[in-house]
Amino acid sequence: MKSSTSVLLTLALSGVLTVTGACGDKNDNGDVAATAGAASTSAVASPEADAHTELTKAFDKLTRVTVAYTTTTESGAAGTSKLTGFSDPATKASSGSMTITAQAQQITAEVVVVGTDLYLKLGLPIPGVDPKKWMYVDGSKTSLSKLGLGNPDDPANVKGLADAIVTVERTGTSAFKGTIDMTKRNLPAASAVLIRQMGDAAKSVPFEATVGAEGYVTSLTVKTPGVGQVPATTATSTFSDFGKPVSISKPASTEVQPAPAALLAQFA
């Protein structure tokens, strides 16, 4: 069994403790719009339906532009993590810096993903690894999902979040709360195993969200119950700098080394 430090590292890198996205996307002019139009001709849409539609559009809009994000995760005795980074959906690229505190240890990590190329630095002593160089993983040969990483163009896992929403209601002009079914998600392999251990508790996880004046989701808080190896967790993510230029590039070849098998095994 993995230590709580390893479990937290896997969870943090995979994004399961950040934003709980689901598989599939909704088109602004597709099913959602058609349903709303049909409802207007027969009856007034319910407040919950209106809230769901607005939140769906806000998450969809968020995944279509460059964005800066920060996620802070509190997992009680298991530890805490903070992830900050940038995402560029057009180039399928993302970069992030993470600090994980667990068992009186502090681990730092940096990640750059461009397409299927992954570059990683860990602030841990690893035999045969130069701590000043990036460890390279060829994602075309080793699935990024198996490494515990989600889509490079969606590192915060917000794509298709609406598909996992069970209940939602408006709590203010731009504020929402509800529950999500985390089993209705396209999760990285390492995360999916842990979510299955949660059983029915994974089908009704509380969340709160806010939408800014530009129509993008600006914050999301998810409270995951503790079951098995999954620690009770409160993860708060914020999003900003929508559509602003982002430069994410691969490290120079002289700064790169192969990732050791021992590290890859942590995410198998």
C-alpha positions in Angstrom: 0.0 0.0 0.0 1.3 3.5 -0.8 2.2 5.9 1.9 -0.1 8.8 2.5 2.6 11.0 1.0 2.6 9.0 -2.2 -1.2 8.9 -2.3 -1.4 12.7 -1.9 1.2 13.2 -4.6 -0.7 10.9 -7.0 -3.9 12.7 -6.2 -2.5 16.1 -6.6 -0.7 15.4 -9.9 -3.8 13.7 -11.3 -6.1 16.6 -10.4 -8.6 14.5 -8.5 -8.1 16.8 -5.5 -8.4 19.9 -7.7 -11.3 20.4 -9.9 -13.6 17.4 -10.5 -14.3 17.5 -14.2 -16.4 14.9 -16.2 -16.1 13.3 -19.6 -17.9 14.8 -22.6 -18.7 18.4 -23.6 -21.8 20.3 -24.3 -22.1 22.6 -27.3 -23.5 26.1 -26.6 -25.7 25.8 -29.6 -26.5 22.1 -29.1 -28.4 20.0 -26.7 -28.5 22.5 -23.9 -29.8 25.3 -26.0 -32.3 23.1 -27.7 -33.7 21.9 -24.4 -34.0 25.4 -23.1 -35.8 26.5 -26.2 -38.3 23.6 -26.0 -39.0 24.4 -22.3 -39.7 28.1 -23.1 -42.6 27.1 -25.4 -44.3 24.8 -22.9 -43.4 26.0 -19.5 -41.2 28.4 -17.5 -37.8 26.8 -16.8 -37.2 25.9 -13.2 -34.6 27.8 -11.2 -32.5 24.7 -11.0 -32.6 24.3 -14.8 -31.6 27.9 -15.3 -28.7 27.5 -12.8 -27.5 24.3 -14.5 -27.6 26.0 -17.9 -25.6 29.1 -16.8 -23.0 27.0 -15.0 -22.6 24.7 -18.0 -21.9 27.6 -20.3 -19.5 29.1 -17.8 -17.4 25.9 -17.5 -17.5 25.4 -21.3 -16.3 28.9 -21.9 -13.5 28.4 -19.4 -12.0 25.4 -21.3 -11.8 27.4 -24.6 -9.2 30.1 -23.6 -5.8 30.4 -22.0 -6.2 30.6 -18.2 -4.2 31.0 -15.0 -5.3 28.7 -12.2 -4.5 28.2 -8.5 -5.7 25.2 -6.5 -5.3 24.8 -2.7 -6.0 21.4 -1.3 -6.6 20.6 2.4 -6.5 16.9 3.3 -6.3 16.9 7.1 -3.6 14.6 8.4 -2.7 13.4 4.9 -1.4 16.8 4.0 -2.0 19.9 1.9 -1.0 21.0 -1.6 -1.0 24.2 -3.7 -0.8 24.1 -7.4 -0.4 27.2 -9.6 -0.1 27.2 -13.4 -1.3 28.1 -16.9 -3.2 26.3 -19.6 -3.3 26.8 -23.3 -6.1 24.6 -24.9 -5.1 25.6 -28.5 -1.6 24.2 -28.2 -2.6 21.4 -25.7 0.0 22.7 -23.3 0.1 23.4 -19.6 2.6 24.2 -16.9 2.4 24.2 -13.2 4.3 24.5 -9.9 3.2 22.5 -6.9 4.1 22.4 -3.2 2.9 19.4 -1.2 3.2 19.2 2.6 2.7 15.8 4.2 4.1 14.0 7.2 6.2 16.9 8.2 7.8 16.9 4.7 7.5 19.4 2.0 7.7 18.3 -1.6 8.0 20.7 -4.6 7.2 19.8 -8.2 7.2 21.5 -11.5 5.4 20.1 -14.6 5.4 21.1 -18.2 3.1 19.2 -20.7 3.2 19.9 -24.4 1.1 17.5 -26.4 2.2 14.1 -25.3 5.6 15.2 -24.0 5.8 15.5 -20.2 8.6 17.1 -18.3 8.8 16.9 -14.5 11.0 18.1 -11.7 10.5 16.8 -8.2 12.1 18.2 -5.1 13.0 14.7 -3.8 16.3 12.8 -3.9 15.9 10.2 -6.6 18.9 7.8 -7.3 20.5 8.4 -10.7 18.5 11.6 -11.3 20.1 15.1 -11.6 17.7 17.3 -9.5 18.6 20.3 -11.7 17.3 18.6 -14.9 13.8 17.9 -16.1 12.7 14.2 -16.2 11.1 13.4 -19.6 8.2 11.0 -20.2 7.1 10.2 -23.7 3.3 10.2 -23.3 2.9 8.6 -26.8 4.4 5.4 -25.4 3.3 5.7 -21.8 -0.2 7.0 -21.4 -0.4 10.3 -19.4 -3.5 8.8 -17.7 -1.5 5.9 -16.4 0.9 8.5 -14.9 -1.9 10.1 -13.1 -2.2 13.1 -15.4 -5.3 14.4 -17.1 -5.5 16.1 -20.5 -2.7 18.7 -21.0 -5.2 21.2 -22.4 -7.4 20.7 -19.3 -5.1 20.4 -16.2 -7.7 21.5 -13.8 -10.2 18.9 -15.1 -13.1 21.2 -15.8 -14.2 19.9 -19.2 -17.7 18.6 -19.2 -18.2 19.2 -15.5 -22.0 19.8 -16.1 -22.3 16.1 -17.0 -21.5 15.1 -13.4 -23.7 17.7 -11.7 -26.5 16.0 -9.7 -28.1 19.0 -8.1 -27.4 22.8 -8.5 -29.0 25.9 -7.2 -28.2 29.6 -7.3 -27.1 31.1 -3.9 -26.4 34.6 -5.2 -26.2 36.7 -8.3 -23.0 34.8 -9.5 -22.8 32.1 -6.9 -23.9 28.4 -7.1 -23.9 25.3 -4.9 -24.8 21.7 -5.5 -23.5 18.1 -5.7 -21.6 16.1 -8.4 -21.3 12.4 -9.2 -17.6 11.8 -9.5 -18.1 8.4 -11.0 -19.4 10.2 -14.2 -16.0 11.4 -15.0 -13.2 10.5 -17.4 -10.6 10.2 -14.7 -6.9 9.4 -15.0 -6.2 5.8 -14.1 -4.7 6.4 -10.7 -7.5 8.6 -9.6 -10.3 6.3 -10.9 -9.1 3.5 -8.6 -9.3 5.8 -5.5 -12.7 7.1 -6.5 -14.0 3.6 -6.8 -13.0 3.0 -3.2 -15.3 5.8 -2.2 -18.4 3.8 -3.3 -21.7 5.6 -3.1 -20.1 8.6 -1.3 -18.5 9.5 -4.7 -22.0 10.0 -6.2 -23.0 13.1 -4.1 -19.9 15.3 -3.5 -20.7 18.9 -2.5 -19.4 21.9 -4.6 -19.7 25.6 -4.7 -18.8 27.8 -7.7 -18.8 31.5 -8.8 -19.1 33.0 -12.2 -17.5 36.3 -13.1 -18.8 39.2 -15.1 -17.2 37.9 -18.3 -19.1 34.6 -18.0 -16.2 32.4 -16.9 -16.1 30.3 -13.8 -13.8 32.2 -11.4 -13.8 29.8 -8.4 -14.7 26.3 -7.5 -14.7 24.5 -4.1 -15.2 20.7 -3.9 -15.5 18.9 -0.6 -14.7 15.2 -1.0 -15.5 12.8 1.9 -12.8 10.5 3.3 -13.2 6.9 2.4 -10.4 4.2 2.4 -7.2 5.7 1.0 -9.0 8.8 -0.1 -8.6 11.5 2.6 -11.4 13.9 3.3 -10.5 16.9 1.2 -11.5 20.5 0.6 -10.1 21.8 -2.7 -10.5 25.4 -3.8 -9.6 26.5 -7.3 -9.5 30.0 -8.7 -9.2 31.0 -12.4 -8.1 34.3 -13.9 -6.3 36.0 -16.9 -8.8 34.6 -19.4 -7.5 34.7 -22.9 -4.3 36.5 -22.1 -1.1 35.4 -24.0 0.6 32.3 -22.5 4.1 31.0 -23.4 4.7 27.3 -22.6 7.7 25.7 -24.2 9.7 22.5 -23.8 13.0 22.6 -21.9 16.2 22.6 -23.9 17.5 19.1 -24.7 20.6 19.8 -22.5 18.3 20.3 -19.5 16.4 17.0 -20.0 17.0 13.4 -18.7 14.8 10.2 -18.9 12.4 9.6 -16.1 13.5 6.6 -14.0 11.3 3.4 -13.9 11.0 3.7 -10.1 9.2 7.1 -10.5 6.9 5.8 -13.2 6.0 2.9 -11.0 4.5 5.3 -8.4 1.7 6.1 -10.9 1.1 2.7 -12.3 
